[in-house]
Amino acid sequence: MRVNSIKELAVVLQNQRLSLDISQSQLAELACTRQATVSNFENNPAQAKIETLFKLLSALELELEVRPKGSLAQDNKLDW
């Protein structure tokens, strides 16, 4: 999935949380943070710490991949 802004990233994380049917409080517990931190990330992600992003990604079982713009994703492709 291509994400071009921190707001788009916050929406992706919120959608993942909702698809897993977990509350902000439950996510906060999984991420070892506070419910207010989760709420702040979802509603005002530009003010979030990068550490918060990675805690939430981990708790939601998501990962972040950074690659050059315009390159194709190589999902699970092994180079032999």
SEMARRO-393611 format. One line per field, with one value per atom (N, C-alpha, C): residue in three letters; x, y, z; residue number from 1; atom name. Coordinates in pm, whole numbers, plus 50000, padded with zeros to 5 digits. Atoms other than C-alpha are relative to their C-alpha. Example, Ala and Ser with C-alpha at 12.3 -4.5 7.8 and 13.67 -1.06 7.14 Angstrom:
aa = ALA	ALA	ALA	SER	SER	SER
px = 50089	51230	50090	49918	51367	49923
py = 49881	49550	50120	49881	49894	50109
pz = 50000	50780	50000	49994	50714	50073
i = 1	1	1	2	2	2
at = N	CA	C	N	CA	C
***
This chain:
aa = MET	MET	MET	ARG	ARG	ARG	VAL	VAL	VAL	ASN	ASN	ASN	SER	SER	SER	ILE	ILE	ILE	LYS	LYS	LYS	GLU	GLU	GLU	LEU	LEU	LEU	ALA	ALA	ALA	VAL	VAL	VAL	VAL	VAL	VAL	LEU	LEU	LEU	GLN	GLN	GLN	ASN	ASN	ASN	GLN	GLN	GLN	ARG	ARG	ARG	LEU	LEU	LEU	SER	SER	SER	LEU	LEU	LEU	ASP	ASP	ASP	ILE	ILE	ILE	SER	SER	SER	GLN	GLN	GLN	SER	SER	SER	GLN	GLN	GLN	LEU	LEU	LEU	ALA	ALA	ALA	GLU	GLU	GLU	LEU	LEU	LEU	ALA	ALA	ALA	CYS	CYS	CYS	THR	THR	THR	ARG	ARG	ARG	GLN	GLN	GLN	ALA	ALA	ALA	THR	THR	THR	VAL	VAL	VAL	SER	SER	SER	ASN	ASN	ASN	PHE	PHE	PHE	GLU	GLU	GLU	ASN	ASN	ASN	ASN	ASN	ASN	PRO	PRO	PRO	ALA	ALA	ALA	GLN	GLN	GLN	ALA	ALA	ALA	LYS	LYS	LYS	ILE	ILE	ILE	GLU	GLU	GLU	THR	THR	THR	LEU	LEU	LEU	PHE	PHE	PHE	LYS	LYS	LYS	LEU	LEU	LEU	LEU	LEU	LEU	SER	SER	SER	ALA	ALA	ALA	LEU	LEU	LEU	GLU	GLU	GLU	LEU	LEU	LEU	GLU	GLU	GLU	LEU	LEU	LEU	GLU	GLU	GLU	VAL	VAL	VAL	ARG	ARG	ARG	PRO	PRO	PRO	LYS	LYS	LYS	GLY	GLY	GLY	SER	SER	SER	LEU	LEU	LEU	ALA	ALA	ALA	GLN	GLN	GLN	ASP	ASP	ASP	ASN	ASN	ASN	LYS	LYS	LYS	LEU	LEU	LEU	ASP	ASP	ASP	TRP	TRP	TRP
px = 50084	50000	50089	49924	50132	49934	50045	50102	50087	49925	50202	50000	50001	50135	49981	50017	50135	49851	50145	49756	49949	50039	49712	50048	49947	49933	49915	50086	49719	49868	50125	49408	50021	49970	49571	50006	49990	49656	49863	50133	49308	49912	50078	49147	50042	49952	49367	49947	50052	49267	49853	50143	48900	49973	50019	48934	50031	49969	49085	49900	50105	48787	50059	49945	49002	49984	50019	48950	50134	49877	49200	50066	49944	49243	50071	49937	49317	50130	49878	49566	50108	49904	49730	50067	49942	49777	50099	49911	49928	50128	49885	50160	50076	49936	50258	50001	50016	50127	49863	50129	49820	49895	50110	49479	50006	49992	49526	50106	49895	49844	49948	50060	49656	49903	50097	49378	50072	49924	49629	50064	49940	49804	49895	50104	49479	49944	50063	49353	50097	49902	49672	50138	49876	49951	50125	49883	50178	50075	49938	50248	50056	49958	50328	50151	49859	50670	50016	49972	50828	49995	50006	50856	49856	50141	50477	49955	50035	50437	50046	49948	50659	49936	50072	50488	49864	50132	50150	50009	49980	50275	50022	49969	50414	49877	50118	50101	49891	50100	49887	50052	49936	50124	50014	49971	50211	50149	49861	50549	50007	49978	50683	50114	49896	50879	50029	49958	51076	50080	49928	51192	50001	49995	51284	49866	50125	50989	49996	50016	50856	50046	49955	51016	49884	50105	50802	50029	49987	50737	50032	49967	50888	49959	50054	50664	50044	49959	50819	50072	49927	51034	50144	49863	51358	50090	49901	51664	50092	49916	51834	50107
py = 49883	50000	50124	49876	50342	50104	49895	50613	50122	49880	50971	50108	49898	51157	49932	50053	51107	49982	50014	51161	49872	50125	50879	49880	50109	50660	49981	50009	50740	49932	50063	50639	49850	50142	50309	49928	50062	50234	49992	50001	50331	49893	50102	50113	49859	50130	49821	49971	50017	49873	49961	50028	49878	49863	50131	49571	49887	50099	49386	50005	49981	49506	50022	49965	49651	50150	49860	49974	50071	49923	50253	49957	50043	50140	49867	50131	49784	50014	49977	49904	50064	49934	50128	49898	50103	49830	49913	50082	49622	50074	49918	49909	50059	49948	49986	50153	49855	50340	50033	49958	50540	50012	49984	50555	50138	49863	50931	50011	49999	50867	49942	50061	50640	50099	49902	50898	50117	49888	51177	49961	50044	50972	49994	50013	50897	50135	49872	51255	50113	49895	51463	49936	50077	51239	50084	49916	51527	50034	49968	51584	49876	50125	51217	49980	50040	51083	49879	50114	50836	49871	50117	50596	49951	50037	50603	49927	50066	50514	49855	50136	50209	49910	50079	50095	49957	50031	50114	49902	50095	49941	49860	50131	49657	49937	50051	49621	49957	50034	49609	49897	50099	49356	50052	49937	49596	50032	49957	49689	50113	49886	49991	49967	50025	49951	50132	49878	50240	49960	50033	50225	50123	49886	50463	50021	49965	50643	49940	50057	50467	49857	50139	50130	49907	50098	49818	49923	50083	49626	49858	50139	49279	49917	50073	49100	49854	50138	48777	49940	50049	48747	49974	50038	48561	50015	49990	48640	49879	50119	48313	50014
pz = 50000	50000	50000	50008	49909	50090	49910	50173	49975	50035	50094	50106	49894	50418	50135	49865	50793	50031	49977	50793	49935	50065	50541	50081	49918	50758	50125	49882	51063	49966	50043	50869	49979	50019	50770	50134	49868	51132	50068	49940	51250	49934	50070	50982	50041	49954	51088	50139	49864	51451	49995	50010	51356	49937	50062	51133	50097	49896	51429	50115	49899	51636	50139	49870	51912	50025	49962	52099	50009	49978	52141	50130	49870	52502	49988	50019	52397	49920	50078	52137	50087	49910	52395	50090	49913	52624	49922	50083	52342	49964	50041	52248	50118	49878	52609	50001	49998	52585	50059	49944	52689	49889	50095	52521	49937	50052	52484	49891	50102	52284	49869	50120	52043	49936	50050	52010	49933	50057	51951	49867	50126	51683	49889	50102	51501	49957	50030	51519	49964	50026	51502	49983	50013	51369	49978	50026	51272	50128	49871	51642	50070	49936	51716	49992	50001	51804	49908	50086	51564	50081	49912	51859	50014	49990	51893	49874	50126	51526	50001	50003	51562	50106	49899	51883	49946	50054	51711	49884	50110	51396	50053	49944	51603	50065	49931	51816	49901	50103	51499	49901	50086	51339	49857	50129	51057	49994	50015	50917	49899	50087	50738	49906	50100	50416	49929	50068	50270	49878	50124	49910	49910	50092	49630	49931	50065	49479	49860	50134	49171	49986	50010	49248	50035	49976	49256	50127	49880	49575	49955	50029	49574	50119	49886	49820	49997	49980	49942	49879	50117	49630	50040	49965	49684	49878	50107	49474	50010	50000	49385	49898
i = 1	1	1	2	2	2	3	3	3	4	4	4	5	5	5	6	6	6	7	7	7	8	8	8	9	9	9	10	10	10	11	11	11	12	12	12	13	13	13	14	14	14	15	15	15	16	16	16	17	17	17	18	18	18	19	19	19	20	20	20	21	21	21	22	22	22	23	23	23	24	24	24	25	25	25	26	26	26	27	27	27	28	28	28	29	29	29	30	30	30	31	31	31	32	32	32	33	33	33	34	34	34	35	35	35	36	36	36	37	37	37	38	38	38	39	39	39	40	40	40	41	41	41	42	42	42	43	43	43	44	44	44	45	45	45	46	46	46	47	47	47	48	48	48	49	49	49	50	50	50	51	51	51	52	52	52	53	53	53	54	54	54	55	55	55	56	56	56	57	57	57	58	58	58	59	59	59	60	60	60	61	61	61	62	62	62	63	63	63	64	64	64	65	65	65	66	66	66	67	67	67	68	68	68	69	69	69	70	70	70	71	71	71	72	72	72	73	73	73	74	74	74	75	75	75	76	76	76	77	77	77	78	78	78	79	79	79	80	80	80
at = N	CA	C	N	CA	C	N	CA	C	N	CA	C	N	CA	C	N	CA	C	N	CA	C	N	CA	C	N	CA	C	N	CA	C	N	CA	C	N	CA	C	N	CA	C	N	CA	C	N	CA	C	N	CA	C	N	CA	C	N	CA	C	N	CA	C	N	CA	C	N	CA	C	N	CA	C	N	CA	C	N	CA	C	N	CA	C	N	CA	C	N	CA	C	N	CA	C	N	CA	C	N	CA	C	N	CA	C	N	CA	C	N	CA	C	N	CA	C	N	CA	C	N	CA	C	N	CA	C	N	CA	C	N	CA	C	N	CA	C	N	CA	C	N	CA	C	N	CA	C	N	CA	C	N	CA	C	N	CA	C	N	CA	C	N	CA	C	N	CA	C	N	CA	C	N	CA	C	N	CA	C	N	CA	C	N	CA	C	N	CA	C	N	CA	C	N	CA	C	N	CA	C	N	CA	C	N	CA	C	N	CA	C	N	CA	C	N	CA	C	N	CA	C	N	CA	C	N	CA	C	N	CA	C	N	CA	C	N	CA	C	N	CA	C	N	CA	C	N	CA	C	N	CA	C	N	CA	C	N	CA	C	N	CA	C	N	CA	C	N	CA	C	N	CA	C	N	CA	C
***
